[in-house]
Amino acid sequence: MGDVRNDDERRISPGPFAAHLGFRMLRADEEGSLIEADPQPEHLNGAGIVHGGYLAALLDSATGWAVHARLPAGVPAPHVHLSVQYVRAAAGGTTLVCRGRCVTAGRLVASAEAEITQGDRVIARAITTHAVLAGPTRR
């Protein structure tokens, strides 16, 4: 059995893809997840605003980690559905804050929601469904 602290750190680490995009996991616990990101020039589209795929990846990460924080360690729960509502354009170079919340975590299915803000403005929202693949999950 490994060092518990290291297991907990791995459990809430953003993973290599999210780290590559510059996402900073601040929290993932029973209350939900909190991630920050500072979009760089390479994250912008041709119109100079933050690419929708970058925003979707941030929402995907926040909902995924909110669900994983509610499940036993090691239980996979991949997304099977992600619905994104883009509310307004996000500017590059200004911090995005994404808050995720697990709505339900059952034996077979989990659901979550997340919202991205930039300053006091809502940028995008998502609702997700996750397949819970193994083990007892209800807590």
DSSP file with accessible surface (Angstrom, degrees, kcal/mol):
  #  RESIDUE AA STRUCTURE BP1 BP2  ACC     N-H-->O    O-->H-N    N-H-->O    O-->H-N    TCO  KAPPA ALPHA  PHI   PSI    X-CA   Y-CA   Z-CA
    1    1 A M              0   0  225      0, 0.0     3,-0.1     0, 0.0     0, 0.0   0.000 360.0 360.0 360.0 134.2    0.0    0.0    0.0
    2    2 A G        -     0   0   45      1,-0.2     2,-0.3     2,-0.1     3,-0.0  -0.108 360.0 -66.9 -81.2 176.3    1.4    3.4   -1.0
    3    3 A D     >  -     0   0   77      1,-0.2     4,-2.2     2,-0.0     5,-0.2  -0.474  42.4-141.1 -62.8 123.4    1.8    6.6    0.9
    4    4 A V  H  > S+     0   0   86     -2,-0.3     4,-2.8     1,-0.2     5,-0.2   0.910 100.2  55.1 -58.5 -42.4   -1.8    7.9    1.6
    5    5 A R  H  > S+     0   0  144      1,-0.2     4,-2.5     2,-0.2    -1,-0.2   0.940 109.5  46.7 -58.4 -44.3   -0.8   11.5    1.0
    6    6 A N  H  > S+     0   0   56      2,-0.2     4,-2.5     1,-0.2    -1,-0.2   0.894 110.9  52.3 -65.8 -38.0    0.6   10.6   -2.4
    7    7 A D  H  X S+     0   0   58     -4,-2.2     4,-2.3     2,-0.2    -2,-0.2   0.930 111.4  47.0 -62.0 -43.6   -2.6    8.6   -3.2
    8    8 A D  H  X S+     0   0   93     -4,-2.8     4,-1.5     2,-0.2    -2,-0.2   0.912 111.5  50.8 -64.9 -41.1   -4.8   11.6   -2.2
    9    9 A E  H  X S+     0   0   97     -4,-2.5     4,-0.5    -5,-0.2     3,-0.2   0.919 112.2  46.9 -63.3 -41.5   -2.6   14.0   -4.3
   10   10 A R  H >< S+     0   0  144     -4,-2.5     3,-0.8     1,-0.2    -1,-0.2   0.896 106.9  58.9 -65.3 -38.2   -2.9   11.7   -7.3
   11   11 A R  H 3< S+     0   0   57     -4,-2.3    -1,-0.2     1,-0.2    -2,-0.2   0.843 116.6  32.3 -61.2 -34.6   -6.7   11.4   -6.8
   12   12 A I  H 3< S+     0   0   63     -4,-1.5    -1,-0.2    -3,-0.2    -2,-0.2   0.319  89.1 118.5-108.9  11.2   -7.1   15.2   -7.1
   13   13 A S  S << S-     0   0   48     -3,-0.8    11,-0.1    -4,-0.5    -3,-0.0  -0.455  71.8-123.1 -72.6 150.4   -4.3   15.9   -9.6
   14   14 A P     >  -     0   0   34      0, 0.0     4,-0.6     0, 0.0    -1,-0.1   0.657  46.6-124.5 -71.6 -11.2   -5.6   17.4  -12.9
   15   15 A G  H  >  -     0   0   20      3,-0.2     4,-2.4     1,-0.1     5,-0.2  -0.010  32.5 -71.6  84.4 163.3   -4.0   14.6  -15.0
   16   16 A P  H  > S+     0   0  119      0, 0.0     4,-2.2     0, 0.0    -1,-0.1   0.868 128.8  50.0 -65.7 -37.4   -1.6   15.1  -17.9
   17   17 A F  H  > S+     0   0  132      2,-0.2     4,-1.5     1,-0.2     6,-0.1   0.968 114.9  42.7 -66.5 -49.6   -4.2   16.5  -20.4
   18   18 A A  H  <>S+     0   0    4     -4,-0.6     5,-2.5     1,-0.2     4,-0.4   0.890 114.1  52.2 -64.4 -37.9   -5.6   19.1  -18.1
   19   19 A A  H ><5S+     0   0   57     -4,-2.4     3,-1.4     1,-0.2    -1,-0.2   0.906 105.2  56.0 -63.7 -39.4   -2.0   20.0  -16.9
   20   20 A H  H 3<5S+     0   0  155     -4,-2.2    -1,-0.2     1,-0.3    -2,-0.2   0.853 107.0  50.1 -60.3 -33.7   -1.0   20.4  -20.5
   21   21 A L  T 3<5S-     0   0   24     -4,-1.5    -1,-0.3    -5,-0.1    -2,-0.2   0.506 121.5-110.1 -83.6  -4.4   -3.8   23.0  -20.9
   22   22 A G  T < 5 +     0   0   36     -3,-1.4    16,-0.4    -4,-0.4     2,-0.2   0.652  59.1 161.4  87.0  17.5   -2.6   24.8  -17.8
   23   23 A F      < -     0   0    8     -5,-2.5     2,-0.6    -6,-0.1    -1,-0.3  -0.527  26.9-152.1 -73.4 137.4   -5.5   23.9  -15.5
   24   24 A R  E     -A   36   0A  88     12,-3.3    12,-2.3    -2,-0.2     2,-0.6  -0.939   5.6-146.9-113.3 110.4   -4.8   24.3  -11.8
   25   25 A M  E     +A   35   0A  31     -2,-0.6    10,-0.2    10,-0.2     3,-0.1  -0.669  24.2 169.9 -76.1 116.5   -6.8   22.0   -9.5
   26   26 A L  E     -     0   0A  87      8,-3.0     2,-0.3    -2,-0.6     9,-0.2   0.749  64.2  -1.3 -96.8 -30.9   -7.5   23.9   -6.3
   27   27 A R  E     +A   34   0A  87      7,-1.6     7,-2.4   -15,-0.1    -1,-0.4  -0.971  46.3 173.9-160.7 142.1  -10.0   21.6   -4.7
   28   28 A A  E     +A   33   0A  13     -2,-0.3     2,-0.2     5,-0.2     5,-0.2  -0.807  39.3 119.5-149.3 106.0  -11.8   18.3   -5.3
   29   29 A D  E >  S-A   32   0A  60      3,-2.6     3,-1.8    -2,-0.3    40,-0.2  -0.812  79.0 -61.3-150.1-170.0  -13.8   17.1   -2.4
   30   30 A E  T 3  S+     0   0   93      1,-0.3    72,-0.2    -2,-0.2     3,-0.1   0.766 130.1  55.3 -55.6 -27.9  -17.4   16.2   -1.3
   31   31 A E  T 3  S-     0   0  150      1,-0.3     2,-0.3    70,-0.1    -1,-0.3   0.666 119.7-100.1 -79.7 -20.0  -18.4   19.8   -2.0
   32   32 A G  E <   -A   29   0A   2     -3,-1.8    -3,-2.6    69,-0.1     2,-0.3  -0.909  44.3 -57.4 135.8-159.9  -17.2   19.7   -5.6
   33   33 A S  E     -AB  28 100A   0     67,-2.2    67,-2.1    -2,-0.3     2,-0.4  -0.886  29.0-162.3-125.2 156.1  -14.2   20.8   -7.6
   34   34 A L  E     +AB  27  99A  29     -7,-2.4    -8,-3.0    -2,-0.3    -7,-1.6  -0.975  16.1 172.9-140.0 120.2  -12.6   24.2   -8.2
   35   35 A I  E     -AB  25  98A   2     63,-2.6    63,-3.2    -2,-0.4     2,-0.3  -0.985  12.8-160.6-130.7 140.2  -10.2   24.7  -11.1
   36   36 A E  E     -AB  24  97A  56    -12,-2.3   -12,-3.3    -2,-0.4     2,-0.3  -0.887   9.9-179.3-116.0 153.4   -8.5   27.8  -12.4
   37   37 A A  E     - B   0  96A   0     59,-2.0    59,-3.5    -2,-0.3   -14,-0.1  -0.989  21.0-152.8-150.3 143.7   -7.0   28.4  -15.9
   38   38 A D        -     0   0   46    -16,-0.4    57,-0.2    -2,-0.3    54,-0.1  -0.882  26.8-139.9-116.6  94.9   -5.2   31.3  -17.6
   39   39 A P        -     0   0    0      0, 0.0    54,-2.9     0, 0.0    55,-0.1  -0.333  18.9-157.2 -61.5 131.9   -5.9   30.9  -21.3
   40   40 A Q    >   -     0   0   86     52,-0.2     3,-2.5    53,-0.1     4,-0.2  -0.495  36.8 -88.0-101.2 173.1   -2.8   31.7  -23.4
   41   41 A P  G >  S+     0   0   96      0, 0.0     3,-1.6     0, 0.0     7,-0.1   0.853 126.3  59.6 -53.3 -34.3   -2.6   32.8  -27.1
   42   42 A E  G 3  S+     0   0  143      1,-0.3     0, 0.0     0, 0.0     0, 0.0   0.618  99.4  58.7 -72.9  -6.9   -2.5   29.2  -28.2
   43   43 A H  G <  S+     0   0   25     -3,-2.5     8,-2.8     2,-0.1    -1,-0.3   0.349  90.0  94.7-100.1   6.0   -5.9   28.6  -26.5
   44   44 A L  B <   -F   50   0B  53     -3,-1.6     6,-0.2     6,-0.3     2,-0.1  -0.625  68.3-131.8 -97.4 155.6   -7.6   31.3  -28.6
   45   45 A N    >   -     0   0   54      4,-3.1     3,-2.1    -2,-0.2    -1,-0.1  -0.301  43.3 -82.3 -92.3-175.1   -9.5   30.9  -31.9
   46   46 A G  T 3  S+     0   0   92      1,-0.3    -1,-0.0     2,-0.1    -2,-0.0   0.737 128.8  58.2 -62.8 -22.6   -9.1   32.9  -35.1
   47   47 A A  T 3  S-     0   0   86      2,-0.2    -1,-0.3     3,-0.0     3,-0.1   0.478 118.4-110.1 -85.8  -2.8  -11.3   35.6  -33.7
   48   48 A G  S <  S+     0   0   42     -3,-2.1    44,-0.5     1,-0.3     2,-0.3   0.615  80.8 114.9  86.7  11.6   -9.0   36.1  -30.7
   49   49 A I  B    S-G   91   0C  65     42,-0.1    -4,-3.1     1,-0.1    -1,-0.3  -0.737  80.4 -76.6-110.0 163.4  -11.4   34.7  -28.0
   50   50 A V  B     -F   44   0B   5     40,-2.5    40,-0.3    -2,-0.3    -6,-0.3  -0.361  56.9-109.3 -60.8 130.1  -10.9   31.5  -25.9
   51   51 A H    >>  -     0   0   99     -8,-2.8     4,-1.8     1,-0.1     3,-0.6  -0.329  16.2-129.2 -62.3 138.9  -11.7   28.5  -28.1
   52   52 A G  H 3> S+     0   0   23      1,-0.2     4,-2.8     2,-0.2     5,-0.2   0.827 108.6  59.3 -59.8 -31.5  -14.9   26.6  -27.2
   53   53 A G  H 3> S+     0   0   39      2,-0.2     4,-2.3     1,-0.2    -1,-0.2   0.870 103.2  51.6 -66.5 -34.4  -12.9   23.4  -27.0
   54   54 A Y  H <> S+     0   0   11     -3,-0.6     4,-2.0   -11,-0.2    -2,-0.2   0.933 111.9  46.7 -65.1 -44.6  -10.7   24.8  -24.3
   55   55 A L  H  X S+     0   0    6     -4,-1.8     4,-2.5     1,-0.2    -2,-0.2   0.920 111.8  50.8 -64.3 -42.1  -13.8   25.8  -22.3
   56   56 A A  H  X S+     0   0   19     -4,-2.8     4,-2.9     1,-0.2    -1,-0.2   0.897 108.8  51.9 -63.0 -39.8  -15.4   22.4  -22.8
   57   57 A A  H  X S+     0   0   14     -4,-2.3     4,-2.5     2,-0.2    -1,-0.2   0.892 109.2  50.4 -64.1 -37.4  -12.2   20.7  -21.6
   58   58 A L  H  X S+     0   0    0     -4,-2.0     4,-2.4     2,-0.2    -2,-0.2   0.936 112.9  45.3 -66.0 -43.9  -12.3   22.9  -18.5
   59   59 A L  H  X S+     0   0    0     -4,-2.5     4,-2.5     2,-0.2     5,-0.3   0.914 112.2  52.5 -64.2 -41.6  -15.9   22.0  -17.8
   60   60 A D  H  X S+     0   0   58     -4,-2.9     4,-2.4     1,-0.2    -2,-0.2   0.923 111.2  47.0 -59.7 -45.0  -15.2   18.3  -18.5
   61   61 A S  H  X S+     0   0   12     -4,-2.5     4,-2.6     2,-0.2     5,-0.2   0.927 112.3  48.9 -64.7 -45.2  -12.3   18.3  -16.0
   62   62 A A  H  X S+     0   0    0     -4,-2.4     4,-1.8     2,-0.2    -2,-0.2   0.913 115.0  43.4 -65.3 -42.4  -14.3   20.1  -13.3
   63   63 A T  H  X S+     0   0    0     -4,-2.5     4,-2.2     2,-0.2     5,-0.2   0.919 113.7  52.1 -70.2 -40.0  -17.3   17.7  -13.6
   64   64 A G  H  X S+     0   0    7     -4,-2.4     4,-2.7    -5,-0.3    -2,-0.2   0.934 112.4  44.2 -60.6 -45.3  -15.1   14.7  -13.8
   65   65 A W  H  X S+     0   0   49     -4,-2.6     4,-1.9     2,-0.2    -1,-0.2   0.850 109.7  55.9 -72.8 -29.4  -13.2   15.6  -10.7
   66   66 A A  H  X S+     0   0    0     -4,-1.8     4,-0.6    -5,-0.2    36,-0.3   0.934 112.4  43.6 -64.6 -41.5  -16.3   16.5   -8.8
   67   67 A V  H >X S+     0   0    0     -4,-2.2     3,-1.5     1,-0.2     4,-0.8   0.950 112.1  51.9 -67.3 -48.3  -17.7   13.0   -9.5
   68   68 A H  H >< S+     0   0   54     -4,-2.7     3,-0.7     1,-0.3    -1,-0.2   0.847 103.0  59.6 -60.3 -31.3  -14.4   11.3   -8.7
   69   69 A A  H 3< S+     0   0    7     -4,-1.9    -1,-0.3     1,-0.2    -2,-0.2   0.749 107.0  47.7 -68.7 -21.0  -14.3   13.0   -5.4
   70   70 A R  H << S+     0   0   51     -3,-1.5    -1,-0.2    -4,-0.6    -2,-0.2   0.552 103.8  73.5 -94.2 -10.5  -17.6   11.4   -4.4
   71   71 A L  S << S-     0   0    0     -4,-0.8    66,-0.1    -3,-0.7     3,-0.1  -0.686  95.3 -89.8-101.2 158.5  -16.6    7.9   -5.5
   72   72 A P    >   -     0   0   42      0, 0.0     3,-1.8     0, 0.0    -1,-0.1  -0.315  60.7 -84.1 -60.8 148.3  -14.3    5.4   -3.8
   73   73 A A  T 3  S+     0   0   76      1,-0.2    -4,-0.0    -4,-0.1   -65,-0.0  -0.235 114.6  21.7 -54.1 137.2  -10.7    5.8   -4.9
   74   74 A G  T 3  S+     0   0   80      1,-0.2    -1,-0.2    -3,-0.1    -6,-0.0   0.360  85.2 128.0  87.5  -4.9   -9.9    3.9   -8.1
   75   75 A V    <   -     0   0   15     -3,-1.8    -1,-0.2    -7,-0.1     2,-0.2  -0.751  53.6-140.1 -86.9 115.6  -13.5    3.7   -9.4
   76   76 A P        +     0   0   58      0, 0.0    57,-2.4     0, 0.0    58,-0.4  -0.493  24.7 175.6 -75.8 145.0  -13.5    4.9  -13.0
   77   77 A A        -     0   0    2     55,-0.2    55,-0.2    -2,-0.2    -9,-0.1  -0.516  12.0-171.8-146.4  71.0  -16.5    7.1  -14.1
   78   78 A P        -     0   0   62      0, 0.0    53,-2.3     0, 0.0     2,-0.2  -0.289  33.0 -98.0 -67.3 152.1  -15.9    8.3  -17.6
   79   79 A H  E     +C  130   0A  50     51,-0.2    51,-0.3     1,-0.1     3,-0.1  -0.460  36.8 175.4 -63.9 137.8  -18.2   10.9  -19.2
   80   80 A V  E    S+     0   0A  98     49,-3.0     2,-0.3     1,-0.4    50,-0.2   0.452  74.2  22.4-116.3 -10.8  -20.9    9.5  -21.4
   81   81 A H  E     +C  129   0A  98     48,-1.6    48,-2.0     2,-0.0     2,-0.4  -0.956  57.7 179.6-155.6 136.5  -22.5   12.8  -22.1
   82   82 A L  E     -C  128   0A  58     -2,-0.3     2,-0.5    46,-0.2    46,-0.2  -0.973   6.3-172.4-137.7 119.3  -21.4   16.4  -21.9
   83   83 A S  E     -C  127   0A  54     44,-2.6    44,-1.7    -2,-0.4     2,-0.4  -0.970   9.6-167.1-115.9 121.0  -23.8   19.3  -22.7
   84   84 A V  E     -C  126   0A  37     -2,-0.5     2,-0.5    42,-0.2    42,-0.2  -0.904  12.2-164.2-113.3 134.9  -22.2   22.7  -22.9
   85   85 A Q  E     -C  125   0A 107     40,-3.0    40,-2.2    -2,-0.4     2,-0.6  -0.975  12.7-152.4-113.5 115.4  -24.0   26.1  -23.0
   86   86 A Y  E     +C  124   0A 117     -2,-0.5    38,-0.3    38,-0.2     3,-0.1  -0.811  16.9 177.2 -88.1 121.2  -21.7   28.9  -24.1
   87   87 A V        -     0   0   56     36,-2.8     2,-0.3    -2,-0.6    37,-0.2   0.867  60.5 -17.5 -94.5 -43.8  -23.1   32.1  -22.5
   88   88 A R  S    S-     0   0   96     35,-1.7    -1,-0.4    33,-0.1     2,-0.1  -0.978  78.5 -78.5-157.1 166.7  -20.5   34.7  -23.7
   89   89 A A        -     0   0   60     -2,-0.3     2,-0.4    -3,-0.1   -38,-0.1  -0.371  38.7-139.2 -71.4 145.8  -17.0   34.9  -25.1
   90   90 A A        -     0   0    2    -40,-0.3   -40,-2.5    -2,-0.1     2,-0.3  -0.870  14.9-129.9-105.0 141.7  -14.0   34.6  -22.8
   91   91 A A  B >   -G   49   0C  49     -2,-0.4     3,-0.9   -42,-0.2   -42,-0.1  -0.657  21.0-117.7 -89.8 142.8  -10.9   36.8  -23.1
   92   92 A G  T 3  S+     0   0   29    -44,-0.5   -52,-0.2    -2,-0.3     3,-0.1  -0.389  94.8  31.3 -71.0 154.0   -7.4   35.4  -23.3
   93   93 A G  T 3  S+     0   0   60    -54,-2.9     2,-0.4     1,-0.2    -1,-0.2   0.481  96.0 102.0  79.7   0.8   -4.9   36.3  -20.6
   94   94 A T  S <  S-     0   0   72     -3,-0.9    -1,-0.2   -55,-0.1   -57,-0.0  -0.978  80.6-102.0-120.7 133.0   -7.6   36.6  -17.8
   95   95 A T        -     0   0   51     -2,-0.4    24,-0.4   -57,-0.2     2,-0.4  -0.204  28.8-152.5 -58.5 134.0   -8.2   33.9  -15.3
   96   96 A L  E     -B   37   0A   0    -59,-3.5   -59,-2.0    22,-0.1     2,-0.5  -0.879   5.8-157.2-101.0 140.1  -11.1   31.5  -15.7
   97   97 A V  E     -BD  36 117A  25     20,-2.8    20,-3.0    -2,-0.4     2,-0.5  -0.982   7.5-169.3-120.1 127.4  -12.6   29.9  -12.6
   98   98 A C  E     -BD  35 116A   0    -63,-3.2   -63,-2.6    -2,-0.5     2,-0.5  -0.977   2.9-168.5-122.4 124.3  -14.6   26.7  -13.0
   99   99 A R  E     -BD  34 115A 138     16,-2.3    16,-1.9    -2,-0.5     2,-0.3  -0.953   7.8-169.7-112.4 126.5  -16.7   25.2  -10.2
  100  100 A G  E     -BD  33 114A   6    -67,-2.1   -67,-2.2    -2,-0.5     2,-0.4  -0.847   3.8-169.3-114.9 152.3  -18.0   21.7  -10.5
  101  101 A R  E     - D   0 113A 118     12,-2.8    12,-2.3    -2,-0.3     2,-0.6  -0.994  21.6-132.9-142.8 129.7  -20.6   19.8   -8.4
  102  102 A C  E     - D   0 112A   6     -2,-0.4    10,-0.3   -36,-0.3     3,-0.1  -0.744  20.2-174.7 -79.1 122.2  -21.5   16.2   -8.3
  103  103 A V  E     +     0   0A  58      8,-2.2     2,-0.3    -2,-0.6     9,-0.2   0.899  68.5   0.2 -85.0 -45.9  -25.3   16.1   -8.3
  104  104 A T  E     - D   0 111A  70      7,-1.5     7,-2.3     2,-0.0    -1,-0.3  -0.994  52.6-170.3-142.6 149.3  -25.7   12.3   -7.9
  105  105 A A  E     + D   0 110A  11     -2,-0.3    34,-0.4     5,-0.2     5,-0.2  -0.819  25.6 163.8-140.5  95.9  -23.3    9.4   -7.6
  106  106 A G        -     0   0    9      3,-2.6    -2,-0.0    -2,-0.3     0, 0.0  -0.236  54.0 -85.8-100.3-168.0  -25.1    6.0   -7.8
  107  107 A R  S    S+     0   0  167      1,-0.1     3,-0.1    30,-0.1    27,-0.0   0.815 122.3  10.6 -71.4 -30.0  -24.0    2.5   -8.4
  108  108 A L  S    S+     0   0  117      1,-0.3    24,-2.8    23,-0.1     2,-0.4   0.653 127.7  36.5-120.7 -26.9  -24.1    2.8  -12.2
  109  109 A V  E     - E   0 131A  78     22,-0.2    -3,-2.6    20,-0.0     2,-0.3  -0.984  52.4-174.8-136.4 143.3  -24.5    6.4  -13.1
  110  110 A A  E     -DE 105 130A   0     20,-2.2    20,-2.9    -2,-0.4     2,-0.3  -0.937   8.6-160.7-129.2 155.8  -23.3    9.8  -11.8
  111  111 A S  E     +DE 104 129A  30     -7,-2.3    -8,-2.2    -2,-0.3    -7,-1.5  -0.971  11.4 173.4-136.4 154.4  -24.2   13.3  -12.9
  112  112 A A  E     -DE 102 128A   3     16,-1.6    16,-2.6    -2,-0.3     2,-0.3  -0.947  15.5-151.2-150.8 168.9  -22.6   16.6  -12.4
  113  113 A E  E     -DE 101 127A  76    -12,-2.3   -12,-2.8    -2,-0.3     2,-0.3  -0.962  12.6-176.1-142.8 157.0  -22.8   20.3  -13.4
  114  114 A A  E     -DE 100 126A   8     12,-2.1    12,-2.3    -2,-0.3     2,-0.4  -0.985   9.7-158.0-151.8 159.6  -20.2   23.0  -13.7
  115  115 A E  E     -DE  99 125A  71    -16,-1.9   -16,-2.3    -2,-0.3     2,-0.5  -0.998   8.6-149.0-143.0 136.3  -19.9   26.7  -14.4
  116  116 A I  E     -DE  98 124A   0      8,-3.1     7,-3.1    -2,-0.4     8,-1.1  -0.908  17.9-176.1-103.6 133.4  -17.0   28.9  -15.7
  117  117 A T  E     -DE  97 122A  22    -20,-3.0   -20,-2.8    -2,-0.5     2,-0.4  -0.913  17.6-162.0-123.9 154.3  -16.7   32.5  -14.7
  118  118 A Q  E >  S- E   0 121A  22      3,-2.3     3,-1.7    -2,-0.3     2,-0.3  -0.950  77.1 -38.6-132.9 108.9  -14.3   35.2  -15.7
  119  119 A G  T 3  S-     0   0   66    -24,-0.4   -22,-0.1    -2,-0.4    -2,-0.0  -0.551 125.6 -29.6  67.7-129.7  -14.4   38.0  -13.2
  120  120 A D  T 3  S+     0   0  155     -2,-0.3     2,-0.4    -3,-0.1    -1,-0.2   0.259 118.4 100.5-101.5  14.5  -18.1   38.3  -12.2
  121  121 A R  E <  S- E   0 118A 134     -3,-1.7    -3,-2.3   -33,-0.0     2,-0.4  -0.847  70.9-128.6-107.6 133.6  -19.4   37.1  -15.7
  122  122 A V  E     + E   0 117A  28     -2,-0.4    -5,-0.3    -5,-0.2     3,-0.1  -0.624  27.0 176.6 -75.5 129.4  -20.6   33.6  -16.5
  123  123 A I  E     -     0   0A   2     -7,-3.1   -36,-2.8     1,-0.4   -35,-1.7   0.818  59.1 -15.9-100.8 -46.4  -18.9   32.3  -19.6
  124  124 A A  E     -CE  86 116A   0     -8,-1.1    -8,-3.1   -38,-0.3    -1,-0.4  -0.990  52.0-156.3-159.6 158.1  -20.2   28.7  -19.9
  125  125 A R  E     -CE  85 115A  94    -40,-2.2   -40,-3.0    -2,-0.3     2,-0.3  -0.946  10.3-168.7-135.0 159.5  -22.1   26.0  -18.1
  126  126 A A  E     -CE  84 114A   5    -12,-2.3   -12,-2.1    -2,-0.3     2,-0.4  -0.991  14.0-159.2-147.3 152.7  -22.3   22.2  -18.5
  127  127 A I  E     -CE  83 113A  97    -44,-1.7   -44,-2.6    -2,-0.3     2,-0.3  -0.965  24.1-171.3-124.4 145.2  -24.2   19.2  -17.3
  128  128 A T  E     -CE  82 112A   3    -16,-2.6   -16,-1.6    -2,-0.4     2,-0.4  -0.946  20.4-151.6-137.0 158.0  -22.7   15.8  -17.5
  129  129 A T  E     -CE  81 111A  51    -48,-2.0   -49,-3.0    -2,-0.3   -48,-1.6  -0.983  17.8-165.1-126.3 141.1  -23.5   12.1  -17.2
  130  130 A H  E     -CE  79 110A   1    -20,-2.9   -20,-2.2    -2,-0.4     2,-0.6  -0.973  18.8-131.7-128.8 139.7  -20.9    9.5  -16.1
  131  131 A A  E     - E   0 109A  26    -53,-2.3     2,-0.7    -2,-0.4   -22,-0.2  -0.819  19.5-144.7 -87.9 122.0  -20.9    5.7  -16.3
  132  132 A V        -     0   0    8    -24,-2.8   -55,-0.2    -2,-0.6     3,-0.1  -0.812  18.5-171.6 -88.3 118.0  -19.7    4.3  -13.0
  133  133 A L        +     0   0  108    -57,-2.4     2,-0.3    -2,-0.7    -1,-0.1   0.643  50.5  11.3 -94.2 -17.6  -17.7    1.2  -14.0
  134  134 A A  S    S+     0   0   52    -58,-0.4    -1,-0.2     1,-0.1     0, 0.0  -0.995  90.1  10.4-159.6 151.8  -16.9   -0.7  -10.9
  135  135 A G  S    S-     0   0   48     -2,-0.3     2,-0.2    -3,-0.1    -1,-0.1   0.258  89.6 -44.7  75.5 166.0  -17.4   -1.2   -7.2
  136  136 A P        +     0   0  112      0, 0.0   -29,-0.1     0, 0.0   -61,-0.1  -0.529  56.5 172.0 -70.0 135.1  -19.9    0.2   -4.7
  137  137 A T        +     0   0    1     -2,-0.2     2,-0.3   -66,-0.1   -30,-0.1   0.580  35.0 106.5-122.7 -19.2  -20.3    3.9   -5.2
  138  138 A R              0   0  183    -67,-0.1   -32,-0.1   -34,-0.0   -67,-0.0  -0.552 360.0 360.0 -74.6 128.0  -23.1    5.3   -3.1
  139  139 A R              0   0  152    -34,-0.4   -34,-0.1    -2,-0.3    -2,-0.0  -0.972 360.0 360.0-129.9 360.0  -21.9    7.3   -0.1
